[in-house]
Amino acid sequence: KEFVQQFENLRTLNLAVTQTRRIMPDAFEDCPQELTNIVISGSRELVLPSVALFRNCTRLNQISINNCNLNTIPGELFQELTSLRSLTLLSNNLTTLDANLFNLLLNLVALDIGFNPLRELPEGLFRNLFQLQQLYIDFTNLNHLCGQDMMHCPLDISMNYYCGRFTKSRNIIIKKI
């Protein structure tokens, strides 16, 4: 908490390859007003608190949490981030996602959940993502998407997969790249 407070004009915070294993619930309580990007990567077995961690980061438009061996992400973590436009959860160990995880990310345009062993996504996961245009599900174990949640999205889906057959739900166009 004290570390972040020192930098009132900080725009990008990159916590790469750190020994951090746990982020405290109040770590971003006094978030610098200019902070727009947060990158957390390479932290083995990171544990995230079950709170709206970034709620005081009112200008935050990009979050990347990559290569942190996350098994789960608390459903409350991204609440109150109305300005967030890009979220990357690449290369973790996510097998499931909370149905409310993206519920209040009303301006999210790009979402990358690739390189995670996800087998299915809960119904309702995309229900409020009206601005979502890019969904990256590369190298997951997904074999279908629920089209009803995504009918309102002008969506371009990027996916590669090792094996299995990917089936499309109604009104979802899958582009194999």
N, C-alpha and C positions, 0 to 999 in steps of 0.2 A: 504494500500500500504506500509506504513512505517513498519507495523508489520511484513509482510512477508520478507522485505529486511533485517531484523536483523539476519536471519538464513541462511547464505550462503551455509551451508552443509546439509540443511534440505532435507530429502528424501520423507517423508510422511507428509502431512498436513491434519489433521483431524479436521474439524469444525463441531463437533457434538453437538446437543441439544443447539444451541446458540439462542440468541435473534435477530440475524441478520435477517433482513427482505429484505435488498437490498444489492447486491454486486455491487460495483462501477465499471465502465468500465475500470479503470486503476489499479484495485486491484492486478493484476498479471503482470503488466508492467515490473517490475524488478524481475522477477521470479528467485528464487535460481536455479543455474545451475544443481544441483544434484536432484531436485525435480522430483520424478517419479510417485507418487500417491497423489491424492486429494480425500478426502471424505468429502462430505457436507451432513449432515443429521439432521433431527429433527427440522428444522427451519420452523416455521409456516408461510405459505404464502410467501415464498421466491420469490423475483422478480429478474430475471437475465437480464443483459443488452443486447441490440441488437448489440453486437460487438463480434469479435473473442477474447473472454475473455482470453483464455489460449495460445494465439499465441506465446508468448515469453517463454513458458515452453517447450523447445525443446526436453527434455528427458521424458516427461510425457507419461507413458504407461497405466495408469489406472485412470479412473474418476468414482466416485460413487456419484450420487446426489439422495438421498433416503429420503422418508418421509418428503418432503418439501412442500407438497400441491401445487405443480406446476400445473397450468392449461395449460400452453404452454411453449415451449422452443424456443427461437429465432433461426431462421435458420442459422445465422452466428456464433453461439456460439462455435462450435467445429471446425471451419475452421483452417487450417494450423497445424493440429495435426497429422503429418505423422507417428509419432512413437506410437500413441495410439493403444493399443491392446485389451483393455477391457473397456466397457462402461456400467454402470448400472444406470438405471433411475427407479428403483424399488419403488413401493408404493407411487406414487404421485397422481395427479388427472388429468392426461393427457387424453384428449378425442380425440386429433388429433396430428399429427406430421407434420412438414414442410417437403415437398418432398425433399428438399436439405439439411436436417439436417445432414445426414451422408455422404454427397457427397464426401468429401475429406478425409475420414478416410480409406485410402487405405490399412492399415495394421491391421484393426480391426478384431479380431478373435472371440471375445465373446460380445454379446449384450443382455442385460436383460431389457425388457420393461414390465415385468410382474406386476401384481397387480395395473393396471391402467385401467380406464373404456374406453379403446380404442375400437371403434366399427369397424373401418377400417383403413387401412394403405394406404397412397397415392401411386399411381403408380410411380415407379422410386426411391422409398426410398432406395432400396438395390442395385441400379444399379452399383455402383463402389466398392462394398464390396467384392472384389475378394478373400480375405483371410478369410471371415466369416465362422466359423465352428460351432458356438453355438448360437442359438437364443432362448431366453427364453421368452415365451409369456403366462406364467402361470396366470390364473385368470384374463384374459382380456375379453372383450366382442367381440373379433374378431370371425368371422365365416368363413373367407377365407383369403388366402394369394395370392398375384399375383406371379405366378410361373415364368413369363418371367424375372423378376428382379433378381431372385435367381437361375437361371439355372446354373450359373458359380460357385456357392458356394458349397463346400463339406460340406453340412449342416446337423446338428443334431438338431432337434427342440424339445424343452421341453415345454409341455403345460399341464395344468389342466384347467378345466373349470366347471362352476357351471351348466349351462344349455345351450340349443341351440345345433345345429348340426354344427360341424366343417367340412367344405368341403375342399378338397385339390385341388390345381391347378396342372396343368401338371408338371411332373418332380419334385414334392416336395413330400417327404415321411414324413408323420406325425407319430410320435411315441406317442401313448397315454400311459402316465405313471401313 
